[in-house]
């Protein structure tokens, strides 16, 4: 093993955070063990400048939340009951959700559109690859659950479709 290769190996091990590595070939054996003694680092805190605006008073926040929660609690059971009859198209991957192929073109699917099986409903960009997402159900799009050009997670609901 050349000295440059050995240095690159040590740099890789250091960056990886491994505590102990042993590499053995027919020509050599290398064992590297890092010092595992924990160290305590105390962060330095900076004072907050006086020009920072003050947050909303805690007394006002519960009143706003209580009023909003009461209304949402009444609306949610109706919405949940209505959504049960719809089928959800979910994201098959992690990436960025796009409703159209480019900003100048029309959306693949809009609310009220009737879609068929195999029809492209959106694009998800993952690692610079644009993946067309096709519908596996036929029906009418009732709701689009994700904003254009926003990140999505695996299995995140994208569309609600009325199959009737």
mmCIF file of the C-alpha atoms, coordinates in Angstrom:
data_MODEL
# 
_entry.id   MODEL 
# 
loop_
_atom_site.group_PDB 
_atom_site.id 
_atom_site.type_symbol 
_atom_site.label_atom_id 
_atom_site.label_alt_id 
_atom_site.label_comp_id 
_atom_site.label_asym_id 
_atom_site.label_entity_id 
_atom_site.label_seq_id 
_atom_site.pdbx_PDB_ins_code 
_atom_site.Cartn_x 
_atom_site.Cartn_y 
_atom_site.Cartn_z 
_atom_site.occupancy 
_atom_site.B_iso_or_equiv 
_atom_site.pdbx_formal_charge 
_atom_site.auth_seq_id 
_atom_site.auth_comp_id 
_atom_site.auth_asym_id 
_atom_site.auth_atom_id 
_atom_site.pdbx_PDB_model_num 
ATOM 1   C CA . UNK A 1 1   ? 0.000   0.000   0.000   1.00 0.00 ? 1   UNK A CA 1 
ATOM 2   C CA . UNK A 1 2   ? 1.382   3.370   -0.992  1.00 0.00 ? 2   UNK A CA 1 
ATOM 3   C CA . UNK A 1 3   ? 1.651   6.135   1.616   1.00 0.00 ? 3   UNK A CA 1 
ATOM 4   C CA . UNK A 1 4   ? -0.882  8.294   -0.279  1.00 0.00 ? 4   UNK A CA 1 
ATOM 5   C CA . UNK A 1 5   ? -3.427  5.439   -0.323  1.00 0.00 ? 5   UNK A CA 1 
ATOM 6   C CA . UNK A 1 6   ? -2.835  4.818   3.377   1.00 0.00 ? 6   UNK A CA 1 
ATOM 7   C CA . UNK A 1 7   ? -3.424  8.518   4.169   1.00 0.00 ? 7   UNK A CA 1 
ATOM 8   C CA . UNK A 1 8   ? -6.648  8.483   2.122   1.00 0.00 ? 8   UNK A CA 1 
ATOM 9   C CA . UNK A 1 9   ? -7.814  5.423   4.039   1.00 0.00 ? 9   UNK A CA 1 
ATOM 10  C CA . UNK A 1 10  ? -7.110  7.120   7.375   1.00 0.00 ? 10  UNK A CA 1 
ATOM 11  C CA . UNK A 1 11  ? -8.958  10.264  6.222   1.00 0.00 ? 11  UNK A CA 1 
ATOM 12  C CA . UNK A 1 12  ? -11.968 8.150   5.176   1.00 0.00 ? 12  UNK A CA 1 
ATOM 13  C CA . UNK A 1 13  ? -12.028 6.334   8.524   1.00 0.00 ? 13  UNK A CA 1 
ATOM 14  C CA . UNK A 1 14  ? -11.791 9.644   10.391  1.00 0.00 ? 14  UNK A CA 1 
ATOM 15  C CA . UNK A 1 15  ? -14.676 11.185  8.418   1.00 0.00 ? 15  UNK A CA 1 
ATOM 16  C CA . UNK A 1 16  ? -16.854 8.075   8.756   1.00 0.00 ? 16  UNK A CA 1 
ATOM 17  C CA . UNK A 1 17  ? -16.927 8.286   12.539  1.00 0.00 ? 17  UNK A CA 1 
ATOM 18  C CA . UNK A 1 18  ? -16.104 4.599   13.010  1.00 0.00 ? 18  UNK A CA 1 
ATOM 19  C CA . UNK A 1 19  ? -14.466 3.764   16.345  1.00 0.00 ? 19  UNK A CA 1 
ATOM 20  C CA . UNK A 1 20  ? -12.459 0.770   15.138  1.00 0.00 ? 20  UNK A CA 1 
ATOM 21  C CA . UNK A 1 21  ? -11.535 -0.627  11.710  1.00 0.00 ? 21  UNK A CA 1 
ATOM 22  C CA . UNK A 1 22  ? -9.487  -3.696  10.767  1.00 0.00 ? 22  UNK A CA 1 
ATOM 23  C CA . UNK A 1 23  ? -8.482  -4.380  7.169   1.00 0.00 ? 23  UNK A CA 1 
ATOM 24  C CA . UNK A 1 24  ? -6.625  -7.560  6.288   1.00 0.00 ? 24  UNK A CA 1 
ATOM 25  C CA . UNK A 1 25  ? -5.368  -8.716  2.877   1.00 0.00 ? 25  UNK A CA 1 
ATOM 26  C CA . UNK A 1 26  ? -2.766  -11.255 1.749   1.00 0.00 ? 26  UNK A CA 1 
ATOM 27  C CA . UNK A 1 27  ? -0.077  -8.540  1.806   1.00 0.00 ? 27  UNK A CA 1 
ATOM 28  C CA . UNK A 1 28  ? -0.866  -6.567  4.947   1.00 0.00 ? 28  UNK A CA 1 
ATOM 29  C CA . UNK A 1 29  ? -3.065  -6.085  7.994   1.00 0.00 ? 29  UNK A CA 1 
ATOM 30  C CA . UNK A 1 30  ? -4.138  -2.660  9.270   1.00 0.00 ? 30  UNK A CA 1 
ATOM 31  C CA . UNK A 1 31  ? -6.008  -2.027  12.511  1.00 0.00 ? 31  UNK A CA 1 
ATOM 32  C CA . UNK A 1 32  ? -7.097  1.486   13.432  1.00 0.00 ? 32  UNK A CA 1 
ATOM 33  C CA . UNK A 1 33  ? -8.728  2.317   16.741  1.00 0.00 ? 33  UNK A CA 1 
ATOM 34  C CA . UNK A 1 34  ? -9.874  5.785   17.690  1.00 0.00 ? 34  UNK A CA 1 
ATOM 35  C CA . UNK A 1 35  ? -9.682  7.123   21.226  1.00 0.00 ? 35  UNK A CA 1 
ATOM 36  C CA . UNK A 1 36  ? -13.187 6.521   22.581  1.00 0.00 ? 36  UNK A CA 1 
ATOM 37  C CA . UNK A 1 37  ? -12.869 8.869   25.561  1.00 0.00 ? 37  UNK A CA 1 
ATOM 38  C CA . UNK A 1 38  ? -15.898 11.149  25.390  1.00 0.00 ? 38  UNK A CA 1 
ATOM 39  C CA . UNK A 1 39  ? -15.281 14.859  25.500  1.00 0.00 ? 39  UNK A CA 1 
ATOM 40  C CA . UNK A 1 40  ? -17.713 17.495  26.693  1.00 0.00 ? 40  UNK A CA 1 
ATOM 41  C CA . UNK A 1 41  ? -17.998 20.665  24.670  1.00 0.00 ? 41  UNK A CA 1 
ATOM 42  C CA . UNK A 1 42  ? -19.986 23.545  26.085  1.00 0.00 ? 42  UNK A CA 1 
ATOM 43  C CA . UNK A 1 43  ? -21.350 25.866  23.401  1.00 0.00 ? 43  UNK A CA 1 
ATOM 44  C CA . UNK A 1 44  ? -20.826 29.587  23.683  1.00 0.00 ? 44  UNK A CA 1 
ATOM 45  C CA . UNK A 1 45  ? -24.103 31.497  23.782  1.00 0.00 ? 45  UNK A CA 1 
ATOM 46  C CA . UNK A 1 46  ? -24.436 34.979  22.342  1.00 0.00 ? 46  UNK A CA 1 
ATOM 47  C CA . UNK A 1 47  ? -26.775 37.525  23.925  1.00 0.00 ? 47  UNK A CA 1 
ATOM 48  C CA . UNK A 1 48  ? -29.914 38.303  21.914  1.00 0.00 ? 48  UNK A CA 1 
ATOM 49  C CA . UNK A 1 49  ? -29.901 41.850  20.500  1.00 0.00 ? 49  UNK A CA 1 
ATOM 50  C CA . UNK A 1 50  ? -32.510 44.216  21.913  1.00 0.00 ? 50  UNK A CA 1 
ATOM 51  C CA . UNK A 1 51  ? -33.878 44.964  18.424  1.00 0.00 ? 51  UNK A CA 1 
ATOM 52  C CA . UNK A 1 52  ? -35.494 41.491  18.141  1.00 0.00 ? 52  UNK A CA 1 
ATOM 53  C CA . UNK A 1 53  ? -39.308 41.850  18.187  1.00 0.00 ? 53  UNK A CA 1 
ATOM 54  C CA . UNK A 1 54  ? -41.110 40.305  21.138  1.00 0.00 ? 54  UNK A CA 1 
ATOM 55  C CA . UNK A 1 55  ? -43.220 37.179  20.656  1.00 0.00 ? 55  UNK A CA 1 
ATOM 56  C CA . UNK A 1 56  ? -47.001 37.168  21.020  1.00 0.00 ? 56  UNK A CA 1 
ATOM 57  C CA . UNK A 1 57  ? -48.003 37.161  24.667  1.00 0.00 ? 57  UNK A CA 1 
ATOM 58  C CA . UNK A 1 58  ? -48.832 33.677  25.985  1.00 0.00 ? 58  UNK A CA 1 
ATOM 59  C CA . UNK A 1 59  ? -52.209 34.871  27.303  1.00 0.00 ? 59  UNK A CA 1 
ATOM 60  C CA . UNK A 1 60  ? -53.443 35.773  23.791  1.00 0.00 ? 60  UNK A CA 1 
ATOM 61  C CA . UNK A 1 61  ? -52.292 32.527  22.163  1.00 0.00 ? 61  UNK A CA 1 
ATOM 62  C CA . UNK A 1 62  ? -54.594 30.103  24.035  1.00 0.00 ? 62  UNK A CA 1 
ATOM 63  C CA . UNK A 1 63  ? -57.666 32.200  23.192  1.00 0.00 ? 63  UNK A CA 1 
ATOM 64  C CA . UNK A 1 64  ? -56.858 32.081  19.475  1.00 0.00 ? 64  UNK A CA 1 
ATOM 65  C CA . UNK A 1 65  ? -56.077 28.364  19.571  1.00 0.00 ? 65  UNK A CA 1 
ATOM 66  C CA . UNK A 1 66  ? -59.202 27.518  21.553  1.00 0.00 ? 66  UNK A CA 1 
ATOM 67  C CA . UNK A 1 67  ? -61.472 29.266  19.054  1.00 0.00 ? 67  UNK A CA 1 
ATOM 68  C CA . UNK A 1 68  ? -59.710 27.681  16.080  1.00 0.00 ? 68  UNK A CA 1 
ATOM 69  C CA . UNK A 1 69  ? -59.694 24.220  17.644  1.00 0.00 ? 69  UNK A CA 1 
ATOM 70  C CA . UNK A 1 70  ? -63.414 24.313  18.339  1.00 0.00 ? 70  UNK A CA 1 
ATOM 71  C CA . UNK A 1 71  ? -64.268 25.070  14.722  1.00 0.00 ? 71  UNK A CA 1 
ATOM 72  C CA . UNK A 1 72  ? -61.856 22.530  13.288  1.00 0.00 ? 72  UNK A CA 1 
ATOM 73  C CA . UNK A 1 73  ? -63.131 19.827  15.615  1.00 0.00 ? 73  UNK A CA 1 
ATOM 74  C CA . UNK A 1 74  ? -66.630 20.313  14.216  1.00 0.00 ? 74  UNK A CA 1 
ATOM 75  C CA . UNK A 1 75  ? -65.457 20.334  10.578  1.00 0.00 ? 75  UNK A CA 1 
ATOM 76  C CA . UNK A 1 76  ? -63.078 17.359  10.751  1.00 0.00 ? 76  UNK A CA 1 
ATOM 77  C CA . UNK A 1 77  ? -65.675 14.606  11.315  1.00 0.00 ? 77  UNK A CA 1 
ATOM 78  C CA . UNK A 1 78  ? -67.577 15.724  8.192   1.00 0.00 ? 78  UNK A CA 1 
ATOM 79  C CA . UNK A 1 79  ? -64.407 15.850  6.114   1.00 0.00 ? 79  UNK A CA 1 
ATOM 80  C CA . UNK A 1 80  ? -63.206 12.487  7.422   1.00 0.00 ? 80  UNK A CA 1 
ATOM 81  C CA . UNK A 1 81  ? -66.557 10.910  6.555   1.00 0.00 ? 81  UNK A CA 1 
ATOM 82  C CA . UNK A 1 82  ? -66.444 12.319  3.040   1.00 0.00 ? 82  UNK A CA 1 
ATOM 83  C CA . UNK A 1 83  ? -62.799 11.318  2.452   1.00 0.00 ? 83  UNK A CA 1 
ATOM 84  C CA . UNK A 1 84  ? -63.496 7.674   3.337   1.00 0.00 ? 84  UNK A CA 1 
ATOM 85  C CA . UNK A 1 85  ? -65.235 7.059   0.005   1.00 0.00 ? 85  UNK A CA 1 
ATOM 86  C CA . UNK A 1 86  ? -62.240 8.423   -1.945  1.00 0.00 ? 86  UNK A CA 1 
ATOM 87  C CA . UNK A 1 87  ? -59.140 6.514   -2.997  1.00 0.00 ? 87  UNK A CA 1 
ATOM 88  C CA . UNK A 1 88  ? -55.750 8.079   -2.331  1.00 0.00 ? 88  UNK A CA 1 
ATOM 89  C CA . UNK A 1 89  ? -52.916 8.217   -4.862  1.00 0.00 ? 89  UNK A CA 1 
ATOM 90  C CA . UNK A 1 90  ? -49.730 8.120   -2.784  1.00 0.00 ? 90  UNK A CA 1 
ATOM 91  C CA . UNK A 1 91  ? -46.135 9.011   -3.560  1.00 0.00 ? 91  UNK A CA 1 
ATOM 92  C CA . UNK A 1 92  ? -44.065 5.949   -4.471  1.00 0.00 ? 92  UNK A CA 1 
ATOM 93  C CA . UNK A 1 93  ? -40.816 7.733   -3.532  1.00 0.00 ? 93  UNK A CA 1 
ATOM 94  C CA . UNK A 1 94  ? -39.166 10.638  -1.769  1.00 0.00 ? 94  UNK A CA 1 
ATOM 95  C CA . UNK A 1 95  ? -38.604 13.689  -3.940  1.00 0.00 ? 95  UNK A CA 1 
ATOM 96  C CA . UNK A 1 96  ? -40.044 16.966  -5.181  1.00 0.00 ? 96  UNK A CA 1 
ATOM 97  C CA . UNK A 1 97  ? -43.646 16.995  -6.422  1.00 0.00 ? 97  UNK A CA 1 
ATOM 98  C CA . UNK A 1 98  ? -44.453 18.782  -9.699  1.00 0.00 ? 98  UNK A CA 1 
ATOM 99  C CA . UNK A 1 99  ? -47.931 19.092  -11.224 1.00 0.00 ? 99  UNK A CA 1 
ATOM 100 C CA . UNK A 1 100 ? -46.595 19.749  -14.742 1.00 0.00 ? 100 UNK A CA 1 
ATOM 101 C CA . UNK A 1 101 ? -43.601 18.857  -16.916 1.00 0.00 ? 101 UNK A CA 1 
ATOM 102 C CA . UNK A 1 102 ? -42.357 22.468  -16.886 1.00 0.00 ? 102 UNK A CA 1 
ATOM 103 C CA . UNK A 1 103 ? -43.619 25.821  -15.595 1.00 0.00 ? 103 UNK A CA 1 
ATOM 104 C CA . UNK A 1 104 ? -45.077 26.812  -19.004 1.00 0.00 ? 104 UNK A CA 1 
ATOM 105 C CA . UNK A 1 105 ? -47.107 23.649  -19.630 1.00 0.00 ? 105 UNK A CA 1 
ATOM 106 C CA . UNK A 1 106 ? -50.515 22.667  -18.266 1.00 0.00 ? 106 UNK A CA 1 
ATOM 107 C CA . UNK A 1 107 ? -50.873 20.509  -15.158 1.00 0.00 ? 107 UNK A CA 1 
ATOM 108 C CA . UNK A 1 108 ? -51.157 16.765  -15.679 1.00 0.00 ? 108 UNK A CA 1 
ATOM 109 C CA . UNK A 1 109 ? -54.246 16.644  -13.466 1.00 0.00 ? 109 UNK A CA 1 
ATOM 110 C CA . UNK A 1 110 ? -56.526 19.273  -11.948 1.00 0.00 ? 110 UNK A CA 1 
ATOM 111 C CA . UNK A 1 111 ? -59.410 19.113  -9.514  1.00 0.00 ? 111 UNK A CA 1 
ATOM 112 C CA . UNK A 1 112 ? -62.464 17.839  -11.391 1.00 0.00 ? 112 UNK A CA 1 
ATOM 113 C CA . UNK A 1 113 ? -60.453 16.060  -14.111 1.00 0.00 ? 113 UNK A CA 1 
ATOM 114 C CA . UNK A 1 114 ? -61.369 12.483  -14.949 1.00 0.00 ? 114 UNK A CA 1 
ATOM 115 C CA . UNK A 1 115 ? -58.300 10.262  -15.000 1.00 0.00 ? 115 UNK A CA 1 
ATOM 116 C CA . UNK A 1 116 ? -57.784 6.732   -16.273 1.00 0.00 ? 116 UNK A CA 1 
ATOM 117 C CA . UNK A 1 117 ? -55.488 3.914   -15.231 1.00 0.00 ? 117 UNK A CA 1 
ATOM 118 C CA . UNK A 1 118 ? -51.949 4.529   -16.479 1.00 0.00 ? 118 UNK A CA 1 
ATOM 119 C CA . UNK A 1 119 ? -52.467 8.273   -16.994 1.00 0.00 ? 119 UNK A CA 1 
ATOM 120 C CA . UNK A 1 120 ? -49.643 10.508  -15.712 1.00 0.00 ? 120 UNK A CA 1 
ATOM 121 C CA . UNK A 1 121 ? -50.897 12.628  -12.803 1.00 0.00 ? 121 UNK A CA 1 
ATOM 122 C CA . UNK A 1 122 ? -47.649 14.293  -11.681 1.00 0.00 ? 122 UNK A CA 1 
ATOM 123 C CA . UNK A 1 123 ? -43.847 14.133  -11.730 1.00 0.00 ? 123 UNK A CA 1 
ATOM 124 C CA . UNK A 1 124 ? -41.604 13.473  -8.750  1.00 0.00 ? 124 UNK A CA 1 
ATOM 125 C CA . UNK A 1 125 ? -37.990 14.544  -9.053  1.00 0.00 ? 125 UNK A CA 1 
ATOM 126 C CA . UNK A 1 126 ? -35.544 12.394  -7.135  1.00 0.00 ? 126 UNK A CA 1 
ATOM 127 C CA . UNK A 1 127 ? -31.785 12.851  -7.485  1.00 0.00 ? 127 UNK A CA 1 
ATOM 128 C CA . UNK A 1 128 ? -32.134 14.874  -10.715 1.00 0.00 ? 128 UNK A CA 1 
ATOM 129 C CA . UNK A 1 129 ? -34.343 12.191  -12.293 1.00 0.00 ? 129 UNK A CA 1 
ATOM 130 C CA . UNK A 1 130 ? -37.903 13.128  -13.219 1.00 0.00 ? 130 UNK A CA 1 
ATOM 131 C CA . UNK A 1 131 ? -40.258 10.204  -12.603 1.00 0.00 ? 131 UNK A CA 1 
ATOM 132 C CA . UNK A 1 132 ? -43.736 10.294  -14.115 1.00 0.00 ? 132 UNK A CA 1 
ATOM 133 C CA . UNK A 1 133 ? -46.275 9.035   -11.601 1.00 0.00 ? 133 UNK A CA 1 
ATOM 134 C CA . UNK A 1 134 ? -49.141 7.174   -13.244 1.00 0.00 ? 134 UNK A CA 1 
ATOM 135 C CA . UNK A 1 135 ? -52.564 6.578   -11.749 1.00 0.00 ? 135 UNK A CA 1 
ATOM 136 C CA . UNK A 1 136 ? -53.381 3.018   -10.776 1.00 0.00 ? 136 UNK A CA 1 
ATOM 137 C CA . UNK A 1 137 ? -57.088 3.881   -10.515 1.00 0.00 ? 137 UNK A CA 1 
ATOM 138 C CA . UNK A 1 138 ? -59.692 5.529   -12.718 1.00 0.00 ? 138 UNK A CA 1 
ATOM 139 C CA . UNK A 1 139 ? -61.986 8.264   -11.448 1.00 0.00 ? 139 UNK A CA 1 
ATOM 140 C CA . UNK A 1 140 ? -62.384 11.962  -10.834 1.00 0.00 ? 140 UNK A CA 1 
ATOM 141 C CA . UNK A 1 141 ? -59.797 14.013  -8.936  1.00 0.00 ? 141 UNK A CA 1 
ATOM 142 C CA . UNK A 1 142 ? -61.503 15.550  -5.921  1.00 0.00 ? 142 UNK A CA 1 
ATOM 143 C CA . UNK A 1 143 ? -58.558 17.060  -4.069  1.00 0.00 ? 143 UNK A CA 1 
ATOM 144 C CA . UNK A 1 144 ? -54.854 17.755  -4.639  1.00 0.00 ? 144 UNK A CA 1 
ATOM 145 C CA . UNK A 1 145 ? -53.129 17.349  -1.276  1.00 0.00 ? 145 UNK A CA 1 
ATOM 146 C CA . UNK A 1 146 ? -49.653 18.698  -2.133  1.00 0.00 ? 146 UNK A CA 1 
ATOM 147 C CA . UNK A 1 147 ? -48.526 22.115  -3.360  1.00 0.00 ? 147 UNK A CA 1 
ATOM 148 C CA . UNK A 1 148 ? -46.511 22.299  -6.579  1.00 0.00 ? 148 UNK A CA 1 
ATOM 149 C CA . UNK A 1 149 ? -42.702 22.165  -6.231  1.00 0.00 ? 149 UNK A CA 1 
ATOM 150 C CA . UNK A 1 150 ? -42.757 20.953  -2.623  1.00 0.00 ? 150 UNK A CA 1 
ATOM 151 C CA . UNK A 1 151 ? -40.945 17.963  -1.113  1.00 0.00 ? 151 UNK A CA 1 
ATOM 152 C CA . UNK A 1 152 ? -42.882 14.738  -0.571  1.00 0.00 ? 152 UNK A CA 1 
ATOM 153 C CA . UNK A 1 153 ? -42.164 11.639  1.480   1.00 0.00 ? 153 UNK A CA 1 
ATOM 154 C CA . UNK A 1 154 ? -42.589 7.997   0.546   1.00 0.00 ? 154 UNK A CA 1 
ATOM 155 C CA . UNK A 1 155 ? -46.253 6.931   0.826   1.00 0.00 ? 155 UNK A CA 1 
ATOM 156 C CA . UNK A 1 156 ? -47.441 10.532  1.337   1.00 0.00 ? 156 UNK A CA 1 
ATOM 157 C CA . UNK A 1 157 ? -50.970 11.119  -0.032  1.00 0.00 ? 157 UNK A CA 1 
ATOM 158 C CA . UNK A 1 158 ? -50.914 13.235  -3.222  1.00 0.00 ? 158 UNK A CA 1 
ATOM 159 C CA . UNK A 1 159 ? -54.446 13.101  -4.665  1.00 0.00 ? 159 UNK A CA 1 
ATOM 160 C CA . UNK A 1 160 ? -57.925 12.060  -3.563  1.00 0.00 ? 160 UNK A CA 1 
ATOM 161 C CA . UNK A 1 161 ? -59.861 10.318  -6.364  1.00 0.00 ? 161 UNK A CA 1 
ATOM 162 C CA . UNK A 1 162 ? -63.573 9.531   -6.500  1.00 0.00 ? 162 UNK A CA 1 
ATOM 163 C CA . UNK A 1 163 ? -63.711 6.127   -8.238  1.00 0.00 ? 163 UNK A CA 1 
ATOM 164 C CA . UNK A 1 164 ? -67.466 6.323   -8.992  1.00 0.00 ? 164 UNK A CA 1 
# 
